[in-house]
Amino acid sequence: MEFNIALNTIVYLMIFLFPGIIFRKFLFIREYSKEFDKGNLFERFIWTILTSIGILIVTFSIFLILKNILNLDLLTSISYKTIWNTFNDLSNNKLPNPNEKLPLKDRDVYKHFFFLMVSIYILSAILGMISYWITRTTFVKSIGILKYLNYWQDLVKGTFISNNDDTLTYAYTTADVLTEQNDTTKLYSGRVINYYLDIQTNQLQTIVLSDTKRYKRLN
């Protein structure tokens, strides 16, 4: 009984949770990778479920378009009934007997069902990457939606404020850094090449400069 519950849970996770997790993993990449596990746990869970459902709808829509419009049926052994039956069999631990040879029809069903699941996961990654690039566009940033918590990236890369002069291109960012040690302050200036944020507060913790110069007070 315990094994049945565990397998049933795994099937639900594979269908209704994994696509959303994969989508989030490819949405929060590179400079935003640390934001994957940020935020309220319940809120992230709900958004993951809703994203998974949306990806499932998109996936089935694509296969329907391929079948009905382009006459390209990649899942000849899959229908709503076979998906439902396969899902129920896996949920109820009705797995094929390894000692018995499956009929060709059943083998095609499991093969196409596996292909369908792989397609869902691949599409989740693709949609996540597309969303990542969309959220980094100037237009999306200007309307103030889908903001990342890491606003330092835009400051460092010069994209926080859009520039209407097309003759200018971004080269690098310079920063003046005031440090304090043993009741003594020192001011440095240099080119920003990297930075690190505090995991808890998302505030700037460390900044790496090159071509660094130190200001010295003249008496």
C-alpha positions in Angstrom: 0.0 0.0 0.0 2.8 2.4 0.9 4.5 1.7 -2.5 1.3 2.4 -4.3 1.0 5.8 -2.6 4.6 6.6 -3.4 4.3 5.7 -7.0 1.1 7.7 -7.3 2.8 10.7 -5.8 5.7 10.4 -8.2 3.4 10.3 -11.2 1.6 13.5 -10.1 5.0 15.2 -9.5 6.2 14.2 -12.9 3.1 15.6 -14.6 2.0 18.6 -12.5 5.2 19.8 -10.8 8.3 18.9 -12.8 7.4 21.0 -15.9 7.0 24.1 -13.7 10.2 23.4 -11.9 12.1 23.0 -15.2 10.5 26.2 -16.5 11.7 28.1 -13.3 15.1 26.6 -13.5 15.7 28.0 -17.0 13.9 31.3 -16.2 16.3 32.0 -13.3 19.7 31.4 -14.9 23.0 33.1 -15.1 23.0 36.3 -13.0 19.5 35.5 -11.7 20.2 31.8 -10.7 20.0 32.5 -7.0 16.4 33.7 -7.3 15.2 30.2 -8.0 14.4 29.4 -4.4 13.5 33.0 -3.3 10.1 33.9 -2.1 7.3 32.3 -0.1 7.2 28.5 -0.4 3.4 28.3 -0.9 3.5 31.1 -3.5 6.3 29.4 -5.4 4.4 26.1 -5.2 1.2 27.6 -6.6 3.0 29.4 -9.4 4.9 26.1 -10.3 1.6 24.2 -10.5 -0.1 26.9 -12.6 3.0 27.0 -14.9 3.0 23.2 -15.3 -0.7 23.3 -16.3 0.0 26.0 -18.8 2.9 24.1 -20.3 0.7 20.9 -20.6 -1.9 22.9 -22.5 0.7 24.4 -24.8 2.2 20.9 -25.4 -1.1 19.3 -26.3 -2.0 22.3 -28.5 1.2 21.8 -30.4 0.5 18.1 -31.0 -3.1 18.9 -32.1 -1.9 21.5 -34.6 0.7 19.1 -36.0 -1.9 16.4 -36.3 -5.0 18.3 -37.6 -3.3 21.1 -39.6 0.0 19.7 -40.7 -1.1 16.1 -40.9 1.9 15.1 -38.8 0.8 12.6 -36.2 3.8 11.9 -33.9 1.7 10.1 -31.3 -0.3 7.6 -33.4 -0.9 5.3 -30.3 -1.8 8.1 -28.0 -5.3 9.5 -27.4 -7.1 11.0 -24.5 -8.3 7.6 -23.5 -4.9 5.9 -23.7 -3.3 8.8 -21.7 -6.0 8.5 -19.0 -5.6 4.7 -18.9 -1.8 4.8 -18.8 -1.9 7.5 -16.1 -4.3 5.4 -14.0 -2.2 2.2 -14.5 0.9 4.0 -13.3 -1.0 5.6 -10.4 -2.4 2.3 -9.3 0.9 0.5 -9.7 -0.4 -1.6 -12.6 3.0 -2.0 -14.3 3.7 -4.3 -17.1 5.0 -7.8 -16.1 8.7 -7.9 -17.1 8.4 -11.7 -17.7 5.6 -11.3 -20.3 6.1 -9.8 -23.7 4.0 -6.8 -24.3 1.8 -6.7 -27.4 3.1 -4.3 -30.1 0.2 -1.9 -29.5 0.9 -1.6 -25.8 4.6 -1.2 -26.5 3.8 1.7 -28.8 1.6 3.3 -26.2 4.3 3.3 -23.5 6.9 4.4 -26.1 4.7 7.4 -27.2 3.8 8.2 -23.6 7.5 8.4 -22.8 8.1 10.6 -25.9 5.2 12.9 -24.8 6.7 13.3 -21.3 10.1 14.1 -22.7 8.5 16.6 -25.1 6.8 18.3 -22.2 10.1 18.7 -20.3 12.0 19.9 -23.3 9.2 22.5 -24.0 9.4 23.6 -20.4 13.1 24.4 -20.8 12.6 26.2 -24.1 9.7 28.3 -22.7 11.8 29.1 -19.6 14.7 30.3 -21.7 12.4 32.3 -24.0 10.8 33.9 -20.9 14.3 34.7 -19.6 15.2 36.6 -22.7 11.9 38.4 -22.9 12.1 39.6 -19.3 15.6 41.1 -20.1 14.2 43.3 -22.9 14.0 47.0 -22.4 10.3 47.0 -23.2 9.4 44.6 -20.4 11.6 46.4 -17.9 10.0 49.7 -18.9 6.5 48.6 -18.1 7.6 47.3 -14.7 6.3 43.7 -14.8 8.2 40.4 -14.3 10.9 42.1 -12.3 13.8 40.1 -10.9 14.9 40.7 -7.3 18.5 41.2 -8.5 18.3 44.8 -9.6 22.0 45.1 -9.2 22.5 43.4 -12.6 20.8 46.3 -14.4 22.8 48.8 -12.5 26.1 47.1 -13.2 25.4 46.5 -16.9 24.0 50.0 -17.5 20.5 48.8 -18.4 18.6 50.2 -15.4 17.9 53.4 -17.4 17.3 53.1 -21.1 19.3 55.3 -23.4 17.6 56.8 -26.4 20.8 57.8 -28.1 21.5 55.0 -30.6 25.0 56.3 -31.3 26.1 55.3 -27.8 26.9 51.7 -26.8 27.6 50.3 -23.3 31.3 49.6 -22.6 31.7 49.0 -18.9 30.7 50.3 -15.5 32.9 52.2 -13.0 32.2 52.5 -9.3 33.5 54.4 -6.4 33.7 52.2 -3.3 34.1 53.6 0.2 35.5 51.2 2.7 36.0 51.5 6.4 38.6 49.6 8.5 40.0 50.4 11.9 38.0 53.7 12.0 39.8 54.7 8.8 37.9 55.3 5.5 39.4 54.7 2.1 37.8 55.5 -1.3 38.6 53.3 -4.3 37.5 53.7 -8.0 37.7 51.1 -10.7 35.9 49.1 -13.4 33.3 46.6 -12.1 34.0 43.1 -13.3 31.9 41.1 -10.8 29.8 41.3 -7.7 28.2 39.0 -5.1 24.9 39.5 -3.2 23.9 38.4 0.3 21.7 35.3 0.0 19.2 36.5 2.6 18.8 40.2 1.9 19.8 40.4 -1.8 22.0 43.4 -0.9 25.4 43.9 -2.4 28.0 42.0 -0.3 31.2 42.0 -2.4 32.2 44.0 -5.4 35.2 43.1 -7.6 37.1 46.0 -9.4 39.8 46.1 -11.9 42.1 48.9 -12.8 41.6 50.1 -9.3 42.7 53.5 -8.1 42.7 54.8 -4.6 41.8 58.4 -3.7 44.1 60.2 -1.4 43.3 63.3 0.5 45.6 66.2 -0.1 46.6 68.2 2.9 
